[in-house]
Amino acid sequence: MTVLVDSDILIEVSRGRDAGILAKWTELSESNALILFSPVTAAELWAGARPSEYSKLEALFNTLSCVPADASIGRRAGEYLRRYRKSHSVELGDALIAAGALASGAQLWTRNRKHYPMRELSFYE
């Protein structure tokens, strides 16, 4: 199994406040799953990090694999923006995350499913 973890989940994991997400994170971490993140997620978390969180964030990202952002992911993200920007308010970051999940054959773990109306996406429960 491969899981791409969205920004909202990694924020909760790094801050350690949501017991349900932490339990699910521990279960996933102890499984044989490949756990991925998007460069978009890295940018979002580093942009909002406090200096006191830098070492914890660095350690967290070091345990995960980053989905490469290449031309095919950019193209698919562009298609998602064209298709869903007006009807579902999909933004560039979410389109790139969705395209990265699909390109990696990953399930997407997010609490913001409304940001991802793409029918071909599968979600991590």
CYANA upper distance limits for C-alpha pairs under 8 A (distance plus 0.5 A):
  1 MET  CA     32 ASN  CA      7.84
  1 MET  CA     33 ALA  CA      5.34
  1 MET  CA     34 LEU  CA      6.92
  1 MET  CA    106 ALA  CA      7.91
  2 THR  CA     33 ALA  CA      5.90
  2 THR  CA     34 LEU  CA      5.18
  2 THR  CA     35 ILE  CA      6.52
  2 THR  CA     36 LEU  CA      7.91
  2 THR  CA    104 SER  CA      8.33
  2 THR  CA    105 GLY  CA      7.40
  2 THR  CA    106 ALA  CA      5.17
  2 THR  CA    107 GLN  CA      6.80
  3 VAL  CA     33 ALA  CA      7.49
  3 VAL  CA     34 LEU  CA      6.80
  3 VAL  CA     35 ILE  CA      5.56
  3 VAL  CA     36 LEU  CA      6.49
  3 VAL  CA    101 ALA  CA      8.35
  3 VAL  CA    106 ALA  CA      5.34
  3 VAL  CA    107 GLN  CA      5.25
  3 VAL  CA    108 LEU  CA      6.31
  3 VAL  CA    109 TRP  CA      7.18
  3 VAL  CA    124 TYR  CA      7.37
  4 LEU  CA     35 ILE  CA      6.44
  4 LEU  CA     36 LEU  CA      4.95
  4 LEU  CA     37 PHE  CA      5.84
  4 LEU  CA     38 SER  CA      7.95
  4 LEU  CA    101 ALA  CA      6.44
  4 LEU  CA    106 ALA  CA      6.28
  4 LEU  CA    107 GLN  CA      6.56
  4 LEU  CA    108 LEU  CA      5.45
  4 LEU  CA    109 TRP  CA      6.66
  5 VAL  CA      9 ILE  CA      6.95
  5 VAL  CA     10 LEU  CA      7.32
  5 VAL  CA     35 ILE  CA      7.57
  5 VAL  CA     36 LEU  CA      6.63
  5 VAL  CA     37 PHE  CA      5.93
  5 VAL  CA     38 SER  CA      8.40
  5 VAL  CA    108 LEU  CA      6.56
  5 VAL  CA    109 TRP  CA      5.42
  5 VAL  CA    110 THR  CA      7.18
  6 ASP  CA     10 LEU  CA      7.10
  6 ASP  CA     37 PHE  CA      7.38
  6 ASP  CA     38 SER  CA      8.19
  6 ASP  CA     41 THR  CA      7.04
  6 ASP  CA     97 ILE  CA      8.04
  6 ASP  CA    108 LEU  CA      7.47
  6 ASP  CA    109 TRP  CA      6.39
  6 ASP  CA    110 THR  CA      5.74
  7 SER  CA     11 ILE  CA      6.58
  7 SER  CA     41 THR  CA      5.44
  7 SER  CA     42 ALA  CA      8.37
  7 SER  CA     44 GLU  CA      7.54
  7 SER  CA     45 LEU  CA      7.48
  7 SER  CA    110 THR  CA      8.22
  8 ASP  CA     12 GLU  CA      6.98
  8 ASP  CA    110 THR  CA      7.10
  8 ASP  CA    111 ARG  CA      7.42
  8 ASP  CA    112 ASN  CA      8.35
  9 ILE  CA     13 VAL  CA      6.71
  9 ILE  CA     21 ILE  CA      7.84
  9 ILE  CA    109 TRP  CA      7.78
  9 ILE  CA    110 THR  CA      6.65
  9 ILE  CA    111 ARG  CA      7.69
 10 LEU  CA     14 SER  CA      6.45
 11 ILE  CA     15 ARG  CA      6.66
 11 ILE  CA     45 LEU  CA      7.49
 12 GLU  CA     16 GLY  CA      6.22
 12 GLU  CA     17 ARG  CA      6.79
 12 GLU  CA     18 ASP  CA      6.82
 12 GLU  CA     21 ILE  CA      7.65
 12 GLU  CA     22 LEU  CA      8.22
 13 VAL  CA     17 ARG  CA      8.15
 13 VAL  CA     18 ASP  CA      8.29
 13 VAL  CA     21 ILE  CA      7.57
 13 VAL  CA     22 LEU  CA      6.54
 13 VAL  CA     25 TRP  CA      7.85
 14 SER  CA     56 LYS  CA      7.49
 14 SER  CA     57 LEU  CA      7.15
 14 SER  CA     60 LEU  CA      7.89
 16 GLY  CA     22 LEU  CA      7.25
 17 ARG  CA     22 LEU  CA      8.49
 18 ASP  CA     22 LEU  CA      6.68
 19 ALA  CA     23 ALA  CA      6.55
 20 GLY  CA     24 LYS  CA      6.78
 21 ILE  CA     25 TRP  CA      6.44
 22 LEU  CA     26 THR  CA      6.61
 23 ALA  CA     27 GLU  CA      6.77
 24 LYS  CA     28 LEU  CA      6.64
 25 TRP  CA     29 SER  CA      6.43
 26 THR  CA     30 GLU  CA      6.61
 27 GLU  CA     31 SER  CA      6.87
 28 LEU  CA     32 ASN  CA      8.38
 28 LEU  CA     33 ALA  CA      7.19
 29 SER  CA     33 ALA  CA      7.84
 29 SER  CA     35 ILE  CA      8.33
 34 LEU  CA     65 SER  CA      8.32
 35 ILE  CA     64 LEU  CA      6.19
 35 ILE  CA     65 SER  CA      6.93
 36 LEU  CA     64 LEU  CA      6.14
 36 LEU  CA     65 SER  CA      5.27
 36 LEU  CA     66 CYS  CA      6.04
 36 LEU  CA     67 VAL  CA      6.88
 37 PHE  CA     41 THR  CA      6.96
 37 PHE  CA     42 ALA  CA      7.96
 37 PHE  CA     64 LEU  CA      7.36
 37 PHE  CA     65 SER  CA      6.80
 37 PHE  CA     66 CYS  CA      5.52
 37 PHE  CA     67 VAL  CA      6.62
 38 SER  CA     42 ALA  CA      7.09
 38 SER  CA     66 CYS  CA      6.20
 38 SER  CA     67 VAL  CA      5.84
 38 SER  CA     68 PRO  CA      8.06
 38 SER  CA     69 ALA  CA      8.44
 38 SER  CA     96 LEU  CA      8.47
 38 SER  CA     97 ILE  CA      6.47
 38 SER  CA    100 GLY  CA      7.40
 39 PRO  CA     43 ALA  CA      6.71
 39 PRO  CA     66 CYS  CA      7.12
 39 PRO  CA     67 VAL  CA      7.53
 39 PRO  CA     68 PRO  CA      8.01
 39 PRO  CA     69 ALA  CA      7.76
 40 VAL  CA     44 GLU  CA      6.70
 40 VAL  CA     93 GLY  CA      6.45
 40 VAL  CA     96 LEU  CA      7.85
 40 VAL  CA     97 ILE  CA      7.44
 41 THR  CA     45 LEU  CA      6.59
 41 THR  CA     97 ILE  CA      8.50
 42 ALA  CA     46 TRP  CA      6.52
 42 ALA  CA     61 PHE  CA      8.48
 43 ALA  CA     47 ALA  CA      6.43
 44 GLU  CA     48 GLY  CA      6.93
 45 LEU  CA     49 ALA  CA      6.46
 46 TRP  CA     57 LEU  CA      8.45
 49 ALA  CA     53 GLU  CA      6.51
 49 ALA  CA     54 TYR  CA      7.19
 50 ARG  CA     54 TYR  CA      7.29
 53 GLU  CA     57 LEU  CA      6.54
 54 TYR  CA     58 GLU  CA      6.55
 55 SER  CA     59 ALA  CA      6.67
 56 LYS  CA     60 LEU  CA      6.67
 57 LEU  CA     61 PHE  CA      6.74
 58 GLU  CA     62 ASN  CA      6.64
 59 ALA  CA     63 THR  CA      7.19
 60 LEU  CA     64 LEU  CA      7.56
 61 PHE  CA     65 SER  CA      8.10
 67 VAL  CA    100 GLY  CA      6.77
 67 VAL  CA    104 SER  CA      7.82
 68 PRO  CA    100 GLY  CA      8.17
 69 ALA  CA     73 ILE  CA      6.55
 69 ALA  CA     74 GLY  CA      7.59
 69 ALA  CA    100 GLY  CA      7.72
 70 ASP  CA     74 GLY  CA      6.78
 71 ALA  CA     75 ARG  CA      6.60
 72 SER  CA     76 ARG  CA      6.71
 73 ILE  CA     77 ALA  CA      6.51
 73 ILE  CA     96 LEU  CA      7.27
 73 ILE  CA     99 ALA  CA      5.89
 73 ILE  CA    100 GLY  CA      6.56
 73 ILE  CA    103 ALA  CA      7.51
 74 GLY  CA     78 GLY  CA      6.60
 74 GLY  CA     96 LEU  CA      7.31
 74 GLY  CA     99 ALA  CA      8.18
 75 ARG  CA     79 GLU  CA      6.80
 76 ARG  CA     80 TYR  CA      6.78
 76 ARG  CA     95 ALA  CA      8.46
 76 ARG  CA     96 LEU  CA      8.41
 76 ARG  CA     99 ALA  CA      6.27
 77 ALA  CA     81 LEU  CA      6.72
 77 ALA  CA     92 LEU  CA      7.79
 77 ALA  CA     95 ALA  CA      5.17
 77 ALA  CA     96 LEU  CA      5.54
 77 ALA  CA     98 ALA  CA      7.89
 77 ALA  CA     99 ALA  CA      6.01
 78 GLY  CA     82 ARG  CA      6.70
 78 GLY  CA     95 ALA  CA      7.87
 79 GLU  CA     83 ARG  CA      6.61
 80 TYR  CA     84 TYR  CA      6.22
 80 TYR  CA     85 ARG  CA      7.95
 80 TYR  CA     90 VAL  CA      8.35
 80 TYR  CA     95 ALA  CA      6.40
 80 TYR  CA    118 MET  CA      8.18
 81 LEU  CA     85 ARG  CA      5.38
 81 LEU  CA     90 VAL  CA      6.86
 81 LEU  CA     91 GLU  CA      7.45
 81 LEU  CA     92 LEU  CA      7.41
 81 LEU  CA     95 ALA  CA      6.92
 83 ARG  CA     87 SER  CA      8.32
 84 TYR  CA     88 HIS  CA      5.76
 84 TYR  CA     89 SER  CA      7.06
 84 TYR  CA     90 VAL  CA      6.21
 84 TYR  CA    117 PRO  CA      8.07
 85 ARG  CA     89 SER  CA      5.04
 85 ARG  CA     90 VAL  CA      5.01
 85 ARG  CA     91 GLU  CA      7.02
 86 LYS  CA     90 VAL  CA      8.00
 88 HIS  CA    114 LYS  CA      8.27
 88 HIS  CA    115 HIS  CA      7.76
 88 HIS  CA    117 PRO  CA      7.76
 89 SER  CA    115 HIS  CA      8.03
 90 VAL  CA     94 ASP  CA      6.94
 90 VAL  CA     95 ALA  CA      7.17
 90 VAL  CA    115 HIS  CA      6.42
 90 VAL  CA    116 TYR  CA      7.81
 91 GLU  CA     95 ALA  CA      6.74
 92 LEU  CA     96 LEU  CA      6.66
 93 GLY  CA     97 ILE  CA      6.69
 94 ASP  CA     98 ALA  CA      6.58
 94 ASP  CA    115 HIS  CA      7.15
 94 ASP  CA    116 TYR  CA      7.52
 95 ALA  CA     99 ALA  CA      6.61
 95 ALA  CA    116 TYR  CA      8.27
 96 LEU  CA    100 GLY  CA      6.56
 97 ILE  CA    101 ALA  CA      6.70
 98 ALA  CA    102 LEU  CA      6.81
 98 ALA  CA    108 LEU  CA      8.16
 98 ALA  CA    116 TYR  CA      7.47
 98 ALA  CA    118 MET  CA      8.32
 98 ALA  CA    121 LEU  CA      7.72
 99 ALA  CA    103 ALA  CA      6.57
100 GLY  CA    104 SER  CA      6.61
101 ALA  CA    105 GLY  CA      6.60
101 ALA  CA    106 ALA  CA      5.39
101 ALA  CA    107 GLN  CA      7.03
101 ALA  CA    108 LEU  CA      6.82
101 ALA  CA    121 LEU  CA      8.18
102 LEU  CA    106 ALA  CA      6.61
102 LEU  CA    107 GLN  CA      8.42
102 LEU  CA    120 GLU  CA      8.35
102 LEU  CA    121 LEU  CA      7.09
106 ALA  CA    122 SER  CA      8.17
107 GLN  CA    121 LEU  CA      7.60
107 GLN  CA    122 SER  CA      5.54
107 GLN  CA    123 PHE  CA      5.32
107 GLN  CA    124 TYR  CA      5.72
108 LEU  CA    121 LEU  CA      7.85
108 LEU  CA    122 SER  CA      6.82
108 LEU  CA    123 PHE  CA      5.13
108 LEU  CA    124 TYR  CA      6.00
109 TRP  CA    123 PHE  CA      6.32
109 TRP  CA    124 TYR  CA      5.33
109 TRP  CA    125 GLU  CA      7.65
110 THR  CA    123 PHE  CA      8.15
110 THR  CA    124 TYR  CA      8.27
112 ASN  CA    116 TYR  CA      8.01
113 ARG  CA    117 PRO  CA      7.74
116 TYR  CA    121 LEU  CA      8.37
